[in-house]
């Protein structure tokens, strides 16, 4: 009887591989990796040294991973004297999975309203609990379990990005990608590729972000996979930002226009839970404004971002802080092109100050860093009262 090799799956994930990337590295089909992990096929002897090297374990440890679970199943079968004397297995039931789904949704809302610091540790702990119970999930619930794991991992990745822990964000996106594949959800798969692109965007690597987003859009644009307009629109927004950062402003503007067309076709009933924040006009305007900032169109960015700030619920503090930073940047861009004495710099300072206060309130290291990076641009205007207040508040 074949047994799923949970230890092998965990070792692959810990090494940062999805089934697909592991298959690529070992020069086999993904189905072969899946069969190794399902316990229905053994790696050939010549493949094992490379597997051990990729997984960063010894050959003995690999042999144990391949052998242990099958042996434990066989031993259990041999030792069963009577059905009445064997305790019932701790099977993970659908009701428990529903509770974990509810918890992840609650953590997501707390992140929006109180910032990532309030839920980062809890989300990571939940992720570890889910990974620890994988071997107790029956086949009938496994796909649902994989998608809950993927959702929790992608949320942990966003929280790690906010904490500027990009190494952790990469590990969590790798786990989320693997879970999306195992759960057979192309929408989540494409979305996680988009999250991975933001790690590159925050590092200033526009071409690397474009490469990942092209792969994500290839999934989104294939009708066979049924990726909805919401995910497709969000990816196109990210692509506009990535192209702008890579220096291709024409392609960036085209991607932004495409995102807006797609958003017009979004049916809120079809928006996945993990993209629920994107189904309001305030969020499309926020992302549009950020993209326009990247494209250098300060005046248009100010219009979009001011609309987003007005429409964003006050309790969405993390999103509001990031939007205000983008608005400050947009005003600074406008101050270089519009002949006004103090209006734009003062407006920029006011937005940056509010963003700073929210970033401190929520413990967002990334948003605090973004405000500090803007401060040198305010030095020429330090005679203005609003600018002096900002410089004093954000040393």
Secondary structure, 3 states (H helix, E strand, C coil): CCCCCHHHHHHHHHCCCCHHHHHHHHCCCHHHHHHHHHCCCCCCHHHHHHHHHHHCCCHHHHHHHHHHHHHHHHHHHHCCCCHHHCCCCCCECHHHHHHHHHHHHHHHHHHHHHCHHHCHHHHHHHHHHHHHCHHHECHHHHHHHHHHHHHHHHHHHHHHHHCCCHHHHHHHHHHHHHHHHHCCCHHHHHHHHHHHHHHHHHCCCHHHHHHHHHHHHHHHCCHHHCCCHHHHHHHHHHHHHHHHHHCCHHHHHHHHHHHHHHHHCCCHHHCCHHHHHHHCHHHHHHHHHHHHHHHCCHHHHHHHHHHHHHHCCCCCHHHHHHHHHHHHHHHHHHHHHCCCCCHHHHHHHHHHHHHHHHHHHHCCHHHHHHHHHHHHHHHHHCCCHHHHHHHHHCC
